[in-house]
Amino acid sequence: MPEPTTHPTLRIAAVQSTVRQDPTDAAALRESGAEVRSFLRQAAKAGARLVHFAEGALCFPSKYVMSELGPDEIGNSDWTKAQWQVLDEELAGIAALSADLGLWTAIASLHQQPDARPHNSLYVFDDQGRLVTRYDERTLSTTKLNYMYAPGTQPVTFELDGYRFGLAVGMDAHIPEIFIDYVRQDVDAVLLSYATTGLGQGQDAVAAVAPANAAINHYWLSLAVSTNPNLPETAAGILNSSGQWATQCPLDATPALTTYDLHKNNTLDAASRAWRQAARTRVTS
């Protein structure tokens, strides 16, 4: 039997951060950008190679704030109200700091389109500040789909230091097929960015489904979430391939960062994934 091959470890950081809900408020967007940059500096000091932020890390727009009928009635979002220039400047500043610190950064923000609704997206910048890829949320909620965003259409992966990552945002968290598909993409880990801004009616399910998705699909899963005192059980962290928390931020809904060293055994991991894929094929064929 051949000896298992090994890879160097890869330290990643998962962040739970303050999520502000008004993209028309330039000052609030600047505050979000400042908090993100503060966490980038913390991650660099902690020796992280990759930093992962929550959905809405720069802004998680309220359906009421954006409604053209609002603020008391949900309607089509009026995106002309958003401070797009400020958002672009903050995103550019984050990319520049990533380069200065030598970090890879997965940061959620809005992606403006000229003739369509924006995407709810997750950008990946490398340690030179270059945009590597962008993932757009595919499984939008009813409100997001009907009033706010255009859905994405495909899975997205990127590679860093011999590790392959898949990306997921928002309501993707609740769709197992999203995570099963990343097994077919042969990922080692999935970065899931999620915002929890409500009072907890079902939103805390991500605290249950994230570990399940990691265990069922046998890969690491980084969960980056917003702070929410109504959902203290939903904290950012990194799950191992058994669905157990390898590390987790404090369960007190405060902004925080946690790091973990990914480490893989190619032979054993590949065998486990191959068995799962073969078993699924037999069951579904």
FIFI-949350 format. One record per residue: residue in three letters; x, y, z of N, C-alpha, C in turn. Coordinates in steps of 0.1 Angstrom, whole numbers, plus 5000, padded with zeros to 4 digits. Last residue first. Example, Ala and Ser with C-alpha at 12.3 -4.5 7.8 and 13.67 -1.06 7.14 Angstrom:
<selos>
SER512849785071513749895071512950005079ALA513249435078512349555078513249675078
</selos>
This chain:
<selos>
SER471350634906471350584892470150494890THR471550694933470750784924470650744910VAL473150504944471850524950470950604940ARG475550504929474750384930473250404935THR476350764934476050724921475150604921ARG476950754961475850844957475450804943ALA479150574961477850544968476750624963ALA481050734947480550604941479250564948GLN481350944965480850974952480250844945ARG482350814988481050884988480450904975TRP484750704977483750614982482350684983ALA486150944971485750854960484650754965ARG486551044997485651124987485151024976SER488250855007486950885014486050955004ALA490450884990489750754991488350774997ALA491251144995490751104981489950974982ASP492151125021491051205018490451175004LEU494250945018493150905026491950985023THR496051085001495550954997494350915005ASN496451345013495851324999495251194997ASN495751485041496451355037495751325023LYS496051815052495351715045496351595042HIS495152085073496251985070495551865063LEU494652415084494252305075495452205073ASP494752565114495652515103495052395096TYR492752845122492952705123493852665111THR491453125141492253065131492452915133THR488953375145489553255150490353195138LEU487653685157488453615147488953485153ALA484853905163485953815167486553745155PRO482254085178483154075167484453995171THR479853885197480854005196481753985184ALA478153675204477753775194478653905194ASP479153485220478553595227478153715217LEU480753245217479253245215478653365222PRO483853315201483053315213481553325209CYS484653105172484653235179483753225191GLN486252785170485052865169485252995177THR487652495156487852625163486552705161ALA486552265148488052265151488352385159TRP483552115154484252245154485752235157GLN482951845131483151895145483852035144GLY482651715108481551795112481751855126SER484851585099483851505106482651585111SER486451775088485751685079484851585086ASN485852055109486651955103485851865094LEU485052405107484652265110485552175103ILE485552715122486052615111485752475116GLY483453005127484452905131484752815119ALA481053225142481953185131482953085136ALA477953115157479253185157480153135146THR474953095170475553095156476753175156GLU474053135195474552995192475152985178PRO472953385195474353365201474953225198LEU470953545181471353415177472853385182ASN470653805190469453715190469753575186PRO473053925185472753885199471453805200ASN475153865160473753885162473353835176THR477653925135477253925149475753945151SER477753715106477553845113477353825127VAL480153455099478853505101478853645107ALA481753195082481853335086480553395087LEU482852875084481652955085481953095090SER484552645065484752775072483452845072LEU484952305065484052415061484252535071TRP486652025050486552135060485552245055TYR484751735040485751845038485651945049HIS482651535038484051505042485051605037ASN479951555035480751575023482251555025ILE478951525060478451445049479351445037ALA480451715075480551575077480151495066ALA479651965063481051935064481151775066ASN476851955066477451955053478851925053ALA476651955094476151845087476751835073PRO477652205101478352085105477951965097ALA475552365088476952375084477752255089VAL473152305101473352255087474852265083ALA473252425126473052285125473452235111ALA473552695121474452635131474352475131VAL471552745104472852735098473852675108ALA469252785119469452645114470852635108ASP468753035127469852965135470052825129GLN466553115113467953145108469053075115GLY464153045125464752955115466152995111GLN463953335137462953245132463553155121GLY465753525147466053385150464953285144LEU465453785141465253755155465353605157GLY468153865117466753865122466653825137THR470653845107470253975112468853975118THR473153675097472053645106471653775113ALA474853575068474453685077473153645085TYR477753395057476253395061476053515070SER479853205037479553335043478053355045LEU481852935036480452975036480253105044LEU484252775018484052895026482552945025VAL485152435019484252535014484152655024ALA487952225010487252305020486252395012ASP488952084990489352045003488552115014VAL487051974961487552074970488052014983ASP486051844937487251794944487851904953GLN483751884925484751984922486051954929ARG482151704938482551674924483651774919VAL481851844961482651724962483051684948TYR480252054953481652084955482551954958ASP477751924953478451964940479951994942ILE477151924979477451794973478251824960PHE476552194983477752134990478152004984ILE474252224968475352314966476652254972GLU472552034979473152004966474252104963PRO471652135003472652035003473352014990ILE470952455012470752365000471852264999HIS471552645031470452545034470152455022ALA473552815021473752735033472752625035ASP472452975002473152854998473352755009MET471753205015470853095015471352965009GLY475153305018473753325022472853205022VAL477353144997476953265003475453255007ALA480452964989478952964991478553084999LEU483152804972482552924978480952914978GLY485952584977484652624971484052734978PHE489452544972488352594980487052614971ARG492252334974491152384966489952424975TYR495652364981494352344986493352404977GLY498152454972497852314971496452274976ASP498052734976499052644983498652494983LEU494852754965495852824973496752724979GLU492352784940493352714947494352794953PHE488752804938490052864936491052774944THR485452774923486552724932487852814929VAL481952804921483252864919484252804928PRO478952704903479952694914481252764911GLN476652944888477552834888478452824900THR474953164888474553044880475552934881GLY473253404910474453344903474053214896PRO470353614906471053494911472353464903ALA470053954915470053854904470853734909TYR468054094942469254054935468953964923MET465354194951466654254954467854224944TYR462854084948462954224950464354284950ASN462853804944461753884938462054034938LEU465253714957465053684943463953784936LYS464953804983466153844975465853824961THR462553684990462653824990463853874981THR463253404988462053464980462253614979SER466853374986465553364993464453424984LEU468853224961468353334967467053304975THR471253044954469853004959469353114967ARG473653174946472753114936471353084941GLU475853444949474853364956473853304946ASP478753434930477453504932476453404938TYR482253484934481153384935479853464938ARG485153554917483953614924482853504923THR488853564918487553514914486453584921VAL491053724922491253594917489953544911LEU492254044920490953974921491153834914ARG495154114939494554094926493254014928GLY496854154960495654244959494954224946GLN498653964964499054074956497954174954ASP497353754975498253834984499053944976ASP493953784960495253714964496153804972PHE490553794968491753864964492953784969VAL487353704960488553654965489753734959TYR483953794970485153814962486353754968LEU480753704968481953674976483153694967SER477553884965478853814960479853794971ASN474653924950475153914964476453824963HIS474454134921474654004927475054024942PRO471954384911473254334915473254194920ARG469754374882470054384897471454334900ALA471054524851470354424859470554444874ASP472754674837471454664832470654554839PRO475254684851474754804845473254794841GLN475654564885475554534870474854644863GLN477754524914476854604905476854564891HIS477854314939478454334926477454404917LEU478554354974477554364963478354374950SER480554124993480054254989479054244978ALA482853945013481553955007481154105004ILE486053825008485253925013483953945006ALA488853655014487553625008486553725015THR492253715008491053765014489753725007TRP495653635015494453615006493153655014LEU498253865024497153785028496253755016GLY500254065027500553935021499453825024LEU499754315034499954225045500354085040ASP499454445010500454495020500854395030ALA497354304999498654294993499754345002SER495354375017495654235015497054215009LEU495254645011495754605024496154455024ALA494054634986495354694988495954655001ALA491554524992492454454983493854504985ILE490554725008490754595014491654515005GLY490354934990491254945001491554815008ALA488354824973489754854967490754864979LEU486254834990486654704985488054714979GLU485955104994486255025005486854885000GLU485355194968486555244974486955154986ASP482855064964484055034955485355074961LEU481355194983481555044984482755004976VAL481455454973482055424986482355274988GLN480055424949481455464949482155434962TRP477555344958478355254951479855294951GLN475355374979476655454978477655364971ALA472055344966473255284973474555374970LYS469955434951470255494964471555454971THR469655274930470355404927470655474940TRP468255054937469655044939470455174935ASP465454994951465955104944467455114946SER463854684950464954764955465254874946ASN460354644951461554634943462654734949GLY459254624985458954644971460354624963ILE457754625016458654565007458254584993GLU457154915036456554805027457654755018ASP458355115050457355035057456754915049PRO459955315038460555205046459555105053GLY459355175005459655175019459655315025LEU459255134978457955164985458155195000GLU461655054971461155184965459855224970SER463754924996462454924989462055054983MET466054945012466154954997464854964990VAL465054925038465855045034465855055019TYR463854665036463054785038463754915034LYS465954495032464854495021463954615023SER469154605039467854575044466854585033PRO472254475028471154575026469854525031PHE474954445044473854345042472554425040CYS478254545037476854585040475954465036LEU480654415042480654565040479254615042ALA479754165048480854225057480954375055GLY477654015037477354145042478454215050GLU478853715049477953775040477653915046ALA482153735066480753705065480053765053PHE485453635054484453725061483053685058HIS488653495059487253465054486253555062VAL491953485049490953545058489553545052LEU494953295047493653335041492653375052ARG497053275064497353285050496053335042ALA497853405096496953345087497353365072GLY499353495118499953405109499053345098ALA498353685134498153555139498653445129LYS498853915120499653895132499453755137ALA496853875101498253875097499153855109ALA494553915116494853785110496253775106GLN494754185123494754075134495153945128ARG494454295098495754315105495854215116LEU491854215092492954175083494354185090PHE490454355111490554205112491654155103SER490754615101491354575115491454425116ARG489354585077490854605077491454585090VAL486754555088487354455080488854465080GLU486454805100486454685108487054575101ALA486554975078487554995088487654865097GLY484254895065485554885058486654885068SER482354985083482454835080483854815074GLU482755255082482955185095483155035092ARG481955305056483355335060483655255073LEU479255255058480055165049481555185053ALA478555455075478455325080479255225071ALA478955675058479655665071479655525076ALA476955635038478455635035479255615047ASP474155475035474855545046476355535044THR472955315018472855455015473655535025PRO473055055028474055095018473955235013ASP472454945058472055065050473155105040GLN473254755077472154725067471754835058ARG476254595089475354715088474454695076VAL477554365109476954385096475954495097THR480554285125479454375125478854385111SER481753945122481854085122480554155122GLN483753675125482353715127482453865130VAL485953495104485653625111484153635113ALA488553265102487153295100486753405109ALA491653205086490953275097489453295093ILE493952935081492953025076492253085089ARG497052795072496252865083495252955077LEU497852495061497452625056496552685067THR500752265060499452315066499152455060PRO501852095031502052185042500752225047HIS500751755025500951895021501251975033THR501651415017501251515026501451655020THR500551085008501251205006500751315015PRO500850755024500050885021500950995018GLU502550495006502550585017501650705014PRO500650224991501550344990501450425003MET500949885000500050005000500950125000
</selos>
